[in-house]
Amino acid sequence: MKGRLPVFTSVLVANRGEIAVRIFRTLRAMGIETVAVHSDVEAHAPHVRAADRAVEIGGGPVGESYLNVEAIIRAALMTGAQAIHPGYGLLSENSGFARAVEAAGLVFIGPPADAMDRMGSKIAARKEMSAAGVPVVPGSDDAVSTVAQAVTAAAEIGYPVAVKASGGGGGKGFRIARTPDEIAAAFEGASSEGERFFADPVVYLERYLENPRHVEVQVLADGFGTVIHLGERDCSVQRRHQKLIEESPAPAVTSDLREQIGAVAVQAARAVGYRSAGTVEGLLVAGEFYFLEMNTRIQVEHGVTEMVTGIDLIEEQVRIAAGEPLRHTQESVSLSGHSIECRINAEDAAKGFIPRPGAIDRYREPWGEHIRVDSGVAEGSEVHRYYDPMVAKVIVWGSDREAATERMIAALDDFEIGPIPTLVPFHRALLQTPQWQRGETCADLVGDRAWLRETTAHG
């Protein structure tokens, strides 16, 4: 702390797993007491052991615990926490939760609830960004309520089209229709998934861009009108529209394009009165960047930005929430070297990336210079069926993309985790392919069942 008083004395993290452990790491470095919450099946989980205090808030299913707003706020008040950090996922983009936190006299370490509302609906966000002059993917400007409306809209947009749930995310509520015959199924699938996962059946249509690069820009905004960007990340390696590998800087982004899309991201954040860390996601096609959505939270892949900028994004979130001005200017931000992150999910790549929960009997993390592991498990941990199958992230830095790739392969070679299947063999194999070396999206490999089976067989 170098003599500075902590901005808060105690902070509760309303999350679990690796992101809770990672947030606690920064809070401890800032001299702030840490409070964990946990379900009854995670009383001895690593994130609980990493905190100064812990409170049980309900049963294993997330609806009984990690989504239990009243229990979380009660835990914060009982332990004397002054603020709540939501992490990512779960309640992190729930404006009702943010308002409930503030109504309880606590500080929400995240953006204003109004900004979350304005970006929470993808239809509203598209309109907001178009009005602000931010380029968006061609699509419908309003909700599509019936199959007949979807057919009409698709004909105007042109095939193929993506049918998307307005409140969706993480690959949920997303269907593709390549011909008019596929519209009905795509409409019903996206709408029903939107209702099931986000309690919102509303859908809209966008032109489906074939094999685009998924590029996102990290922004920071304080409460005094300062908004800056920290460069971009490429998250194009995905399965079922869910990310597997992220890197910064993006291979296809030049310095001129970086300046251009950074300005777009700053413009988008200003348009909604944003405050805190956030990410403007977009699609890059033939050098053109189109706004996709804004994630009003810390991202899973924030670590690659930290590695190339040297800026602790969690600390910035905490200081902004405490009312401090940004300590960085756009001119002071620079990107050094290259960083790559691999998500280590408890999944079987050979069987369509299906989750494989179970006990972890062997666990040894790689270590060394410029290797970082953000993990939510340890030897003896249980990967529960109730929760997301991502158990850890390996993040490396290198002087350039080739050096970072070599370091990541070496780190994956040293990562021991079992007996449950994980994506370690998949990542190790993909990073040695010509497609990765050429900076491609690797969609052909991720969709090739025969190749996936081979990676597992040799893992």
C-alpha positions in Angstrom: 0.0 0.0 0.0 3.0 2.3 0.4 1.4 4.2 3.2 -2.0 4.7 1.5 -5.1 3.8 3.4 -7.2 1.1 1.6 -10.2 2.5 -0.3 -12.5 0.0 1.5 -11.8 -2.0 4.7 -13.8 -5.0 3.6 -15.2 -6.3 0.3 -17.5 -9.3 -0.3 -17.1 -11.2 -3.6 -20.5 -12.5 -4.8 -19.0 -15.3 -6.9 -17.1 -18.5 -6.8 -14.3 -20.4 -8.4 -11.2 -18.9 -10.1 -12.6 -15.4 -10.5 -13.3 -15.1 -6.7 -9.8 -16.3 -5.9 -8.3 -13.9 -8.5 -10.3 -10.9 -7.0 -9.2 -11.8 -3.5 -5.6 -11.7 -4.6 -5.8 -8.0 -5.6 -7.9 -7.1 -2.5 -5.3 -8.6 -0.2 -2.6 -6.7 -2.0 -4.6 -3.5 -1.4 -4.9 -4.2 2.3 -8.7 -5.0 2.1 -10.3 -7.7 4.2 -12.0 -10.4 2.0 -15.3 -12.1 2.4 -16.4 -15.2 0.4 -19.9 -16.6 0.0 -20.5 -20.3 -0.8 -23.1 -23.0 -1.3 -23.4 -25.9 1.0 -21.4 -28.2 -1.4 -18.5 -25.8 -1.6 -17.8 -25.2 2.0 -14.2 -26.3 1.5 -13.6 -24.9 -2.0 -10.4 -23.0 -2.8 -12.2 -19.7 -3.0 -13.5 -20.1 0.5 -10.1 -21.0 1.8 -8.6 -17.9 0.0 -10.8 -15.5 1.9 -10.5 -14.0 5.4 -14.1 -14.8 6.2 -16.8 -16.9 4.5 -20.6 -17.2 4.8 -22.8 -20.1 3.5 -25.7 -18.7 1.6 -27.7 -21.8 0.4 -27.8 -25.0 -1.5 -25.8 -26.3 -4.5 -27.9 -25.1 -7.4 -27.1 -21.5 -8.2 -30.7 -20.3 -7.7 -30.4 -21.3 -4.1 -27.0 -19.7 -3.4 -25.0 -17.7 -5.9 -28.1 -16.1 -7.4 -29.7 -15.5 -4.0 -29.6 -11.7 -3.8 -31.1 -11.4 -0.3 -28.7 -14.0 1.2 -25.6 -12.3 -0.4 -26.6 -8.8 0.8 -27.3 -10.3 4.3 -23.9 -11.9 4.3 -22.3 -8.5 3.4 -24.1 -6.6 6.2 -23.4 -9.4 8.7 -19.7 -9.3 8.1 -19.3 -5.6 7.9 -18.3 -5.5 4.2 -18.6 -2.1 2.6 -18.8 -3.2 -1.0 -19.6 -6.1 -3.2 -17.7 -7.2 -6.3 -19.8 -9.5 -8.6 -17.0 -11.0 -10.7 -18.3 -12.3 -14.0 -21.4 -14.4 -14.8 -24.0 -15.0 -12.2 -25.3 -11.6 -10.9 -22.6 -9.5 -12.5 -24.8 -7.9 -15.2 -28.0 -7.9 -13.1 -29.0 -4.3 -12.7 -31.6 -5.3 -10.1 -28.8 -6.8 -8.0 -26.7 -3.6 -8.4 -29.7 -1.5 -7.2 -30.3 -3.9 -4.3 -26.7 -3.6 -3.2 -26.9 0.2 -3.2 -30.3 0.2 -1.5 -28.7 -1.7 1.3 -26.1 1.1 1.8 -23.3 -0.9 0.1 -21.1 0.0 -2.9 -21.5 -2.1 -6.1 -18.1 -2.5 -7.7 -19.3 -2.2 -11.3 -21.1 0.1 -13.6 -24.2 2.1 -12.8 -27.4 0.1 -13.0 -28.8 2.4 -15.7 -25.8 1.7 -17.9 -26.3 -2.0 -17.4 -30.0 -1.7 -18.4 -29.1 0.3 -21.6 -26.6 -2.4 -22.7 -28.4 -5.4 -21.2 -30.9 -5.6 -24.0 -29.1 -6.3 -27.3 -31.9 -4.7 -29.3 -31.8 -1.5 -27.2 -28.0 -1.5 -27.3 -28.0 -1.8 -31.2 -30.3 1.3 -31.3 -28.2 3.2 -28.8 -25.0 2.5 -30.7 -26.5 3.3 -34.1 -27.7 6.7 -32.7 -24.2 7.3 -31.3 -22.7 6.6 -34.7 -21.1 3.3 -33.8 -21.2 0.7 -36.7 -23.5 -2.3 -36.0 -24.0 -5.6 -37.9 -26.9 -5.2 -40.4 -30.1 -6.5 -38.8 -33.6 -5.8 -37.5 -34.0 -2.6 -35.5 -36.9 -4.0 -33.5 -38.0 -7.3 -31.8 -39.3 -10.0 -34.0 -42.4 -11.6 -32.4 -43.5 -14.3 -34.9 -42.1 -16.7 -37.4 -43.8 -14.7 -40.2 -42.0 -11.5 -39.0 -38.8 -13.4 -38.9 -39.2 -14.6 -42.5 -39.9 -11.1 -43.7 -37.0 -9.6 -41.8 -34.6 -12.3 -43.0 -35.5 -11.6 -46.6 -34.7 -8.0 -46.1 -31.4 -8.6 -44.3 -30.3 -11.5 -46.6 -29.2 -15.0 -45.7 -27.6 -16.4 -43.7 -29.1 -14.8 -40.6 -28.5 -15.1 -36.9 -31.6 -15.3 -34.7 -30.5 -14.0 -31.3 -32.2 -13.7 -27.9 -32.2 -10.0 -26.8 -31.1 -10.9 -23.3 -28.8 -13.7 -24.4 -25.0 -14.3 -24.0 -22.4 -16.9 -23.6 -23.6 -18.7 -26.8 -27.1 -19.2 -25.3 -30.1 -18.0 -27.4 -28.2 -18.1 -30.7 -29.4 -19.9 -33.8 -28.4 -19.7 -37.5 -30.8 -19.9 -40.4 -29.1 -20.3 -43.8 -32.4 -20.7 -45.8 -36.0 -19.8 -45.3 -36.8 -23.4 -44.4 -34.6 -23.0 -41.3 -36.1 -19.8 -40.0 -38.9 -21.4 -37.9 -36.6 -23.8 -36.0 -34.0 -21.0 -35.5 -36.7 -18.6 -34.2 -38.2 -21.2 -31.8 -34.8 -22.3 -30.6 -33.4 -18.8 -29.8 -36.7 -17.7 -28.2 -37.1 -20.7 -26.0 -33.4 -20.6 -24.9 -33.8 -16.9 -24.2 -36.7 -17.6 -22.0 -35.1 -20.5 -20.2 -31.8 -19.0 -19.4 -32.6 -15.2 -19.3 -36.3 -15.1 -18.6 -36.7 -13.2 -21.9 -38.1 -14.8 -25.0 -37.6 -11.7 -27.2 -35.4 -12.2 -30.3 -34.0 -10.1 -33.2 -32.2 -10.9 -36.4 -28.7 -10.0 -37.7 -26.9 -10.8 -40.8 -24.7 -13.9 -40.0 -21.1 -13.1 -40.8 -19.3 -16.3 -41.9 -16.1 -17.0 -39.8 -15.5 -13.4 -38.6 -12.8 -12.5 -36.2 -14.2 -11.9 -32.7 -12.4 -8.8 -31.4 -13.2 -6.9 -28.2 -11.8 -3.7 -26.7 -11.2 -3.2 -23.0 -12.3 0.1 -21.6 -12.0 1.9 -18.2 -14.2 4.8 -17.2 -14.3 6.8 -14.0 -17.0 9.0 -12.5 -15.3 12.2 -13.7 -15.9 11.7 -17.4 -12.6 10.1 -18.3 -12.9 7.0 -20.6 -9.9 5.2 -22.0 -9.3 1.9 -23.8 -6.5 -0.6 -23.1 -6.2 -2.2 -26.6 -8.0 -5.2 -27.9 -8.3 -8.9 -27.4 -8.9 -11.6 -30.1 -11.4 -14.3 -29.0 -12.0 -16.0 -32.3 -11.3 -19.5 -31.2 -14.7 -20.6 -30.0 -17.0 -23.6 -29.7 -20.8 -23.1 -29.8 -20.1 -19.3 -29.7 -18.3 -19.7 -26.4 -14.6 -18.7 -26.1 -11.7 -21.1 -25.7 -8.6 -19.1 -26.4 -8.0 -15.4 -26.1 -5.0 -13.3 -27.0 -3.7 -9.7 -27.0 -2.9 -7.9 -29.2 -5.2 -9.3 -31.9 -3.2 -10.8 -34.9 -5.4 -9.1 -37.5 -5.4 -5.6 -35.9 -2.9 -3.0 -37.1 -1.9 0.0 -35.0 -4.2 2.2 -37.2 -7.1 -0.2 -36.8 -6.4 -0.4 -33.0 -6.8 3.4 -32.8 -10.0 3.2 -34.8 -11.7 0.5 -32.8 -10.5 1.9 -29.6 -12.2 5.2 -30.4 -15.4 3.3 -31.2 -15.3 1.5 -27.8 -14.7 4.8 -26.0 -17.5 6.4 -27.9 -19.8 3.5 -27.0 -19.0 3.7 -23.3 -19.5 7.5 -23.2 -22.9 7.1 -24.9 -24.3 5.1 -22.0 -22.6 7.0 -19.1 -20.4 4.1 -18.3 -18.2 3.7 -15.2 -15.9 0.9 -14.2 -14.2 -1.7 -16.4 -16.1 -2.9 -19.4 -15.7 -4.6 -22.8 -17.0 -3.6 -26.2 -17.3 -6.7 -28.3 -17.4 -6.7 -32.0 -16.9 -8.6 -35.2 -14.0 -7.9 -37.6 -14.6 -8.7 -41.2 -12.3 -7.5 -44.0 -10.9 -4.7 -41.8 -14.4 -3.5 -40.8 -15.4 -3.5 -37.1 -19.0 -4.0 -36.2 -20.4 -3.5 -32.7 -21.8 -6.7 -31.2 -22.5 -6.0 -27.6 -21.1 -4.5 -24.4 -20.2 -6.7 -21.4 -20.8 -4.5 -18.4 -18.4 -6.5 -16.1 -14.9 -7.8 -15.8 -14.3 -10.4 -18.6 -13.0 -14.0 -18.1 -10.1 -13.0 -20.4 -9.1 -9.8 -18.7 -5.7 -11.3 -17.7 -4.3 -11.1 -21.2 -4.8 -7.3 -21.1 -3.2 -7.1 -17.7 -0.2 -9.0 -19.0 0.4 -6.7 -22.0 -0.4 -3.4 -20.2 0.8 -4.0 -16.6 -2.5 -2.6 -15.3 -4.5 -4.5 -12.6 -8.1 -4.2 -13.9 -9.6 -5.4 -10.6 -7.8 -2.8 -8.7 -9.0 -0.1 -11.1 -12.5 -1.3 -10.7 -12.2 -1.1 -6.9 -10.7 2.4 -7.0 -13.3 3.7 -9.4 -16.1 2.3 -7.3 -14.6 4.1 -4.3 -14.9 7.4 -6.2 -11.3 7.8 -7.2 -10.3 9.3 -10.6 -8.6 7.1 -13.2 -4.8 6.9 -12.5 -4.1 6.3 -16.2 -4.5 8.4 -19.4 -4.8 7.2 -23.0 -1.3 8.4 -23.6 0.1 6.5 -20.7 -1.3 3.1 -21.9 1.0 1.0 -24.1 1.0 -2.6 -25.1 4.1 -4.7 -24.7 4.7 -8.1 -26.1 2.0 -10.7 -26.6 -0.3 -12.6 -24.2 -2.4 -15.8 -24.7 -5.0 -17.4 -22.4 -6.3 -20.9 -22.6 -9.5 -21.8 -20.7 -9.1 -25.2 -18.9 -12.6 -26.6 -18.9 -13.6 -29.9 -17.5 -14.9 -31.0 -20.9 -14.4 -33.8 -23.3 -13.4 -32.2 -26.7 -13.7 -35.6 -28.5 -17.4 -35.8 -27.5 -18.5 -32.3 -28.6 -17.0 -30.5 -25.6 -19.5 -32.0 -23.2 -18.9 -31.1 -19.5 -17.4 -33.9 -17.4 -17.8 -33.1 -13.7 -16.1 -35.2 -11.1 -13.3 -35.4 -8.5 -9.8 -34.1 -9.1 -7.2 -36.5 -7.7 -4.1 -35.0 -9.4 -3.4 -31.3 -9.7 -0.2 -29.6 -10.4 0.0 -26.2 -12.0 2.7 -25.0 -14.4 5.0 -22.3 -13.1 7.8 -20.1 -14.3 8.6 -16.7 -15.6 5.6 -15.0 -17.4 3.3 -17.9 -16.6 0.1 -17.2 -14.6 -2.5 -19.6 -13.6 -5.9 -18.4 -12.3 -7.5 -21.4 -10.8 -10.6 -22.3 -8.7 -9.6 -25.9 -7.9 -6.9 -27.9 -6.1 -6.0 -31.5 -5.5 -9.1 -33.1 -3.9 -11.5 -30.5 -5.4 -14.8 -31.6 -6.9 -16.1 -30.1 -10.2 -19.8 -29.9 -9.5 -22.5 -30.3 -12.1 -24.2 -27.2 -10.8 -21.5 -24.8 -12.1 -19.6 -23.7 -15.1 -17.1 -26.4 -16.2 -14.1 -23.9 -16.4 -11.8 -24.8 -13.6 -8.7 -22.7 -14.4 -7.1 -20.4 -16.9 -3.4 -20.5 -18.1 -2.1 -17.1 -19.1 1.3 -16.5 -20.6 3.3 -13.5 -21.9 6.0 -13.5 -24.6 8.0 -10.9 -26.5 5.9 -11.8 -29.6 3.1 -14.2 -30.6 5.5 -17.0 -31.5 7.3 -16.7 -28.2 4.0 -16.6 -26.3 2.7 -19.7 -28.1 5.9 -21.6 -27.3 5.6 -20.6 -23.6 1.9 -21.7 -23.5 2.7 -25.1 -25.0 5.4 -25.6 -22.4 3.1 -24.6 -19.7 0.3 -27.0 -20.9 2.9 -29.8 -21.0 3.6 -29.1 -17.3 -0.1 -28.9 -16.3 -1.2 -32.1 -14.5 -4.9 -32.5 -13.8 -7.0 -35.6 -13.6 -8.6 -38.1 -13.8 -11.4 -36.0 -15.2 -11.0 -35.0 -18.9 -10.0 -31.4 -19.5 -9.2 -29.2 -22.5 -5.4 -29.3 -21.9 -4.7 -31.8 -24.7 -7.0 -29.9 -27.1 -5.2 -26.6 -26.4 -1.8 -28.2 -26.7 -2.7 -29.7 -30.1 -4.4 -26.6 -31.5 -1.5 -24.3 -30.7 0.8 -26.5 -32.8 -1.3 -26.3 -36.0 -0.6 -24.2 -39.1 -4.0 -22.6 -38.6 -3.0 -21.2 -35.3 0.4 -20.2 -36.5 -1.2 -18.3 -39.4 -3.5 -16.5 -36.9 -6.7 -18.0 -38.2 -10.0 -18.5 -36.3 -9.4 -22.3 -36.3 -13.1 -22.9 -36.8 -12.3 -25.8 -39.2 -10.4 -27.6 -36.4 -12.9 -26.9 -33.6 -15.7 -28.3 -35.8 -13.7 -31.4 -37.0 -14.8 -34.4 -34.8 -12.1 -36.6 -36.2 -9.3 -34.1 -35.4 -10.8 -33.6 -31.9 -10.7 -37.3 -31.2 -7.1 -37.4 -32.3 -6.1 -34.6 -29.8 -7.7 -36.6 -27.0 -6.1 -39.8 -28.0 -2.7 -38.2 -28.0 -3.3 -36.1 -24.9 
